[in-house]
Each structure stands twice: as C-alpha cells, then as structure tokens.
C-alpha cells in the first residue's frame, strides 16, 4: 500500500503531488521581486501578510516557475500556497487554484499517515520503558503554525535518554525499521565515532516512506548545549494533536532549540526563519526572561539574537524593545544577519557560504572563546572522520 501511495505521485518536500505549477509568465511585477513576494506570503498566518502587495504582484503576472523553485528550495511550499490562496485566490489563474487544492488534499492524507505512525512509535517506546520527546516536525507545525500541514516535515525527530539508545535500536529494528545505509556499513568503532559526532541515529521503514531520527542529544559536540534528557523533560509539556498526546518542548525551550538548529544549518533556508516567526506569533505571552536566561546558560545569546533579527527583518516579526536593544548593541549580530540576508535573496541561484565564509559565520556567532575552540576542534575531527568515511564507502 505504501509503495503504491508513493509511486502514484511525484514526491517533493516529502509530500507526493504534481510538482509543476501550471503557469509560466514572462513578466515580473515592477513593485517587488519574486523573492519579496515569497517573503510576503511566508507570514505565520494570512492576516499578517501584506495583502495589497501580494495582490498587486499577482495582477502583474509573476514568474510562477521561479516562485515554485524558490519556495521549494526553502522548504516552505505549503505555507506559501496557503497564504497565496487565502490572500489572492480570486486573482489566481484557475489552473493554479486547482493545483493548490490538489496539493493540500494529498498533503492532508500524507500528514494523517505520518501522525498515525508517529503516535505508534511513541507508544511502542513508552510500552518498553523508553521515555521520549518529539522535537520539530509535526509537533512544531501544530505548536507554531496551528496546522501541521503548513510546515514541511519528512521525518520524525525523537529525543530519548542516551542510556536507552541500545534498547531503542533493537526495538526499532525488530519493529521493521532499518538503519540508514551510511550506518549499516560501519564497523563497531566507526559506528560509535559517527554517533558521537552526529548525536542521532537515522532509521527508515518501507523504503524511506517513514524516516526516523533518533536523538540522544539535541546538538553535535561542536555546540555548547549541556542540558540532559532529564533537563529537557522538565522543559517539556504534553501537546494534543487530534486526540494523540505527544510530549514536546515548551515554547521557551523550543525557541532556544530552533536558534541552535538555524546556526547549525547556517540559516541557509527560510524554513528556519519562518519557524522562529511562527513560534513567536503563536505565543505572544512568551516568557522572555526565561528565554534570555536559558540563552545565557547555554552561551547561545548570539544564536538567539541572530534568529530573532532574521525573523524581524525578513518577516516583520515584532520583538520586545529589550530584545531589539540587544540586537542593536551587538555589531556581530548585525554583520551576520546582513550577510545571511544577502545570501538568502539569491539562494535559488545556488549561492551558499564558501568554506571561508562558513568558518567566519560559526566563529562570529560564538561569543565565548571556549565555544570558538570547541567549534574548531570538532570541525577538525569531523573532517578527518568524513575522509575516513568516504574511503570506507569506496571500499565497501
């Protein structure tokens, strides 16, 4: 059944659907670029979108193919289509409206299959005395966007205690999940090294229809995030999605985690910025004292400020005055954010950080010299491991 479901449509963004937007226009709107139109449609909810700008852009017949390319690259197609249809659906070509309806019909079905499987895994772990916390994915979609379908999700991210990793591995394999090939080919010592560097164990089922990242630490050793599983448990809550109870992080801790996740990936996708903006919009009563305190404890204040500044400058997310002051008072936050925005605007043209820029970015976002050294040291180890791993692939 699952193979037929996947093969019946082309899959992109983890959702099977007809990938082509059916209109190719040659004229660009004078008022805004395609990238700015994308930004206008990536607000957490339609009411926050600049309605007149979007409608004017639609009437000026934008390049739909390039828009499709941009939002797909930034992993934000569901939210983009939802807001585009909500704000300017009556102005869109009939074929495009039909495409959007088809997209969400298939996306909704895929989401329900994913949610059912996620609930089954969590219950399986619980029955075998393995506590778990679901991070990101569908729970983030429900928590921040108010609708899990609006956030792209192609895998499950589940955090468990490190002491339970061996038991969870055997349990999942007996349940039909298999480790990714990059893990299966490793010997015992290589496997331990790989898991130490990545802090996650990837599994799949039904030839990749379900993908599961089993985390026993939320970040790799190149980041100072000292919280244990018990700490995260104390920063967690029960989130109910369609009668399914899942344990996930409270908003304040989730914001910290999203900031780490953005830095880890050099904020190369608008998805990471949208997650921050959506979480802030959905939680206007966020305890900022707790957020700042946790950021200082983890020595990630600059991580946090970069993410918040990106959300503010790109998506016009409102921030407390004291947060704006912290951003303005940190020249490195401003330098990093400016560099990131310049790259994000032409990301669809293949622009990414060069190696030198990547090193600069990671050193600039770390305030403590211990963390700068941590990054350099673990990057050195990771490069050595990557060389060994690639050679291992060639000889396997």
C-alpha positions in Angstrom: 0.0 0.0 0.0 2.8 2.4 0.9 4.8 1.8 -2.2 1.7 2.4 -4.4 0.9 5.6 -2.5 4.4 6.9 -3.1 4.6 5.9 -6.7 1.2 7.3 -7.6 2.6 10.9 -7.5 5.9 12.6 -7.8 7.3 13.3 -4.3 8.8 16.7 -3.4 9.2 18.3 0.0 8.3 14.9 1.5 4.7 15.2 0.1 3.6 13.4 -3.1 2.0 15.8 -5.5 2.0 17.1 -9.0 5.1 19.3 -8.8 4.6 21.7 -11.7 2.8 25.0 -11.2 0.9 25.2 -14.4 1.6 28.8 -15.4 4.8 30.3 -16.9 4.7 34.0 -17.1 7.5 36.2 -18.5 6.7 39.5 -16.9 7.8 40.4 -13.4 5.9 42.7 -11.1 7.5 46.1 -11.0 6.7 46.6 -7.3 8.6 43.6 -6.0 10.9 40.8 -6.8 9.9 37.1 -6.7 11.9 36.7 -3.5 10.0 39.6 -1.9 6.7 38.1 -3.0 7.7 34.8 -1.3 8.6 36.7 1.9 5.2 38.4 1.8 3.5 35.0 1.6 5.5 33.4 4.4 4.0 35.2 7.3 2.7 32.8 10.1 -0.9 33.5 9.1 -2.8 35.2 6.2 -3.9 38.1 8.3 -0.2 39.2 8.7 0.5 39.1 5.0 0.7 42.5 3.2 -2.5 42.0 1.2 -2.2 44.8 -1.3 1.5 44.0 -2.2 0.6 40.4 -2.8 -2.5 41.2 -4.9 -0.6 43.8 -6.9 2.2 41.2 -7.6 -0.3 38.6 -8.8 -2.0 41.1 -11.1 1.4 41.9 -12.6 1.8 38.2 -13.6 4.9 36.9 -11.7 7.1 34.1 -12.9 5.3 31.2 -11.3 8.0 28.7 -12.2 10.7 30.7 -10.4 8.4 31.2 -7.4 7.9 27.4 -7.3 11.7 27.0 -7.4 12.3 29.5 -4.6 9.7 28.2 -2.1 10.6 24.6 -2.8 14.3 25.3 -2.2 13.4 27.0 1.0 11.1 24.1 2.1 8.1 26.4 2.5 5.7 25.5 -0.3 2.7 24.5 2.0 2.7 27.9 3.8 3.3 29.8 0.7 0.5 28.2 -1.2 -1.9 28.5 1.8 -1.3 32.2 2.2 -1.2 33.0 -1.5 -4.6 31.3 -1.9 -6.0 32.9 1.2 -5.0 36.5 0.2 -5.2 36.4 -3.5 -7.0 33.2 -4.5 -9.7 35.0 -6.6 -6.9 36.6 -8.7 -5.0 33.4 -9.4 -5.3 31.5 -12.7 -7.9 28.7 -12.4 -5.3 26.0 -13.1 -3.2 27.3 -10.2 -6.1 27.3 -7.8 -6.9 23.7 -8.9 -3.2 22.8 -8.3 -3.3 24.3 -4.8 -6.5 22.3 -3.9 -4.9 19.1 -5.1 -1.7 19.8 -3.2 -3.5 20.2 0.1 -5.7 17.1 -0.5 -2.6 14.9 -0.9 -0.7 16.8 1.9 -3.5 16.2 4.3 -3.6 12.5 3.6 0.2 12.2 3.9 0.0 14.1 7.2 -2.6 11.7 8.7 -0.5 8.7 7.7 2.6 10.3 9.3 0.8 11.2 12.5 -0.6 7.7 13.0 2.9 6.2 12.6 4.4 8.8 14.9 1.9 8.0 17.6 2.5 4.3 17.2 6.3 4.7 17.6 5.9 6.9 20.7 3.5 4.3 22.3 5.9 1.5 21.3 8.8 3.2 23.1 6.6 4.0 26.1 5.5 0.4 26.5 9.1 -0.6 26.6 10.0 1.9 29.3 11.8 4.3 26.9 10.6 7.9 27.5 10.6 10.2 24.5 10.2 13.8 23.5 9.1 14.7 20.0 11.0 17.7 18.6 10.4 19.7 15.5 8.4 18.0 12.7 4.6 17.7 13.0 4.5 18.9 16.7 6.3 22.1 15.6 3.7 22.6 12.9 0.9 22.2 15.4 2.6 24.3 18.1 3.8 27.2 15.9 1.7 27.2 12.8 -1.5 26.0 14.2 -1.7 23.4 11.4 0.8 20.6 11.0 0.2 20.5 7.2 1.6 24.1 6.8 5.1 23.0 7.8 7.1 20.7 5.7 8.0 17.5 7.5 9.6 14.4 6.0 10.8 12.6 9.1 10.3 12.1 12.8 12.7 13.6 15.3 12.5 11.8 18.7 14.7 12.5 21.7 15.4 9.7 24.1 17.8 9.2 27.0 21.3 8.2 25.9 21.2 5.2 28.3 18.2 3.8 26.3 19.8 4.1 22.8 20.8 0.4 22.6 17.4 -0.8 23.7 15.6 1.6 21.3 17.9 0.4 18.4 16.9 -3.2 18.9 13.2 -2.3 19.4 13.0 -0.3 16.2 14.9 -3.0 14.2 12.5 -5.7 15.5 9.6 -3.4 14.5 10.7 -3.2 10.9 12.8 -0.1 10.9 16.3 -0.4 9.4 19.3 1.9 10.0 20.3 4.1 7.1 22.9 2.6 4.8 25.6 5.0 6.0 25.3 3.5 9.4 24.9 -0.2 8.3 28.3 -0.2 6.5 30.2 0.9 9.6 32.0 -1.4 12.0 31.5 -1.1 15.7 34.2 1.6 16.3 33.3 3.6 13.3 29.6 3.5 14.3 30.4 4.8 17.8 32.5 7.6 16.2 29.7 8.5 13.8 27.1 8.6 16.5 29.3 10.7 18.8 29.7 13.3 16.1 26.1 13.4 14.9 24.3 12.6 18.2 21.5 11.0 16.2 20.7 7.6 14.7 18.7 7.6 11.5 16.2 4.8 10.6 13.8 4.2 7.8 10.9 2.0 7.0 9.1 1.0 3.8 12.0 2.1 1.7 12.1 5.5 3.2 8.4 6.3 3.3 8.9 6.7 7.1 12.2 8.3 8.3 13.1 8.5 11.9 16.0 10.4 13.5 16.5 9.0 17.0 18.3 11.7 19.0 20.1 11.1 22.3 21.4 14.7 22.4 19.9 17.6 20.6 23.1 19.0 19.1 26.5 17.7 18.0 29.6 18.2 20.2 30.6 21.4 18.4 27.8 23.2 20.3 27.6 24.0 23.9 24.1 22.7 24.8 24.7 21.0 28.2 21.0 20.1 29.0 20.5 16.4 29.7 17.4 14.4 28.8 16.1 14.9 32.3 16.5 18.7 31.9 14.6 18.6 28.6 11.9 16.5 30.3 11.5 19.3 32.9 11.2 21.8 29.9 8.5 19.7 28.2 4.8 19.5 28.1 2.0 17.4 26.5 0.7 18.5 23.2 -2.5 17.0 21.9 -2.9 16.6 18.1 -6.2 15.0 17.0 -6.6 13.1 20.3 -3.0 12.0 20.2 -0.9 13.1 23.2 2.8 13.8 22.4 5.4 15.2 24.7 7.2 18.1 23.2 9.3 21.1 24.4 7.7 24.2 26.0 7.8 27.3 23.7 10.7 29.0 25.5 13.0 25.9 25.2 11.8 25.3 21.7 12.9 28.8 20.7 16.4 28.1 22.0 16.5 24.8 20.1 15.3 26.5 16.9 18.1 29.0 17.3 20.7 26.3 17.6 19.2 24.5 14.6 19.3 27.6 12.5 23.0 28.2 13.3 23.9 24.5 12.7 22.5 24.9 9.2 23.8 28.4 8.7 20.2 29.6 8.3 20.5 28.6 4.6 16.8 28.1 4.3 13.8 30.4 5.0 12.2 27.5 6.8 14.4 28.1 9.9 13.4 31.8 9.9 9.7 31.0 9.4 9.8 28.6 12.4 11.0 31.4 14.6 8.4 33.9 13.4 5.6 31.4 13.7 6.5 30.3 17.2 6.6 34.0 18.3 3.3 34.8 16.7 1.6 31.8 18.2 2.9 32.6 21.7 2.6 36.3 22.4 2.8 35.6 26.1 6.3 34.0 25.8 8.4 34.4 29.0 11.3 36.4 27.6 13.1 36.4 31.0 13.2 32.6 30.8 14.3 32.7 27.2 17.2 35.1 27.9 18.2 33.2 31.0 18.3 29.9 29.1 20.3 31.5 26.3 22.9 32.8 28.7 23.1 29.5 30.5 23.8 27.8 27.2 26.2 30.6 25.9 24.0 30.9 22.8 22.8 34.5 23.3 24.1 35.5 19.8 22.5 32.4 18.3 19.1 33.6 19.6 19.6 37.2 18.6 20.5 36.2 15.0 17.4 34.2 14.6 15.1 36.8 16.1 16.7 39.6 14.0 16.2 37.5 10.8 12.5 37.0 11.7 12.2 40.7 12.3 14.0 41.9 9.2 12.7 39.4 6.7 9.2 38.7 8.0 8.5 41.8 10.1 8.1 39.8 13.3 7.6 42.2 16.2 10.1 41.9 19.0 10.2 43.3 22.6 12.1 46.5 22.9 14.7 44.9 25.2 15.4 42.3 22.5 15.7 45.0 19.8 18.2 46.8 22.0 20.3 43.7 22.5 20.4 43.2 18.7 21.4 46.8 18.1 24.1 46.7 20.7 25.8 43.6 19.1 27.7 44.6 16.0 28.4 40.9 15.2 24.8 40.0 15.2 24.1 42.8 12.7 27.0 41.8 10.5 26.0 38.1 10.4 22.3 38.9 9.7 23.2 41.2 6.9 25.4 38.5 5.3 22.7 35.9 5.7 20.0 38.1 4.1 22.3 38.8 1.1 22.8 35.1 0.6 19.1 34.1 1.2 18.0 36.5 -1.5 19.9 34.7 -4.2 19.9 31.2 -2.6 17.8 29.9 -5.5 20.7 30.8 -7.8 22.9 28.4 -6.0 24.6 30.9 -3.6 25.8 29.4 -0.3 28.5 30.1 2.2 32.0 29.3 0.9 34.2 27.3 3.3 35.9 30.5 4.5 32.6 32.3 5.0 31.2 29.3 6.9 34.2 29.4 9.3 33.7 33.1 9.7 30.0 32.6 10.4 30.5 30.0 13.1 33.2 32.0 14.9 31.2 35.2 14.6 28.1 33.7 16.2 30.0 32.4 19.2 30.8 34.8 21.9 32.8 32.6 24.3 36.4 31.6 23.3 35.7 28.2 24.7 33.0 27.7 22.1 35.1 29.0 19.3 37.8 26.4 20.2 35.1 23.8 20.5 33.9 24.5 17.0 37.4 24.4 15.5 38.4 21.2 17.3 35.2 19.3 16.5 35.3 20.5 12.9 38.8 19.2 12.6 37.6 15.8 13.9 34.6 15.8 11.7 36.7 16.5 8.6 39.0 13.6 9.5 36.0 11.4 10.0 34.5 12.5 6.7 37.7 11.5 4.9 37.7 8.1 6.6 34.0 7.6 6.0 34.3 8.4 2.2 37.2 6.0 1.9 35.1 3.4 3.7 32.3 3.9 1.2 34.7 3.4 -1.8 36.0 0.1 -0.4 32.7 -1.3 0.9 
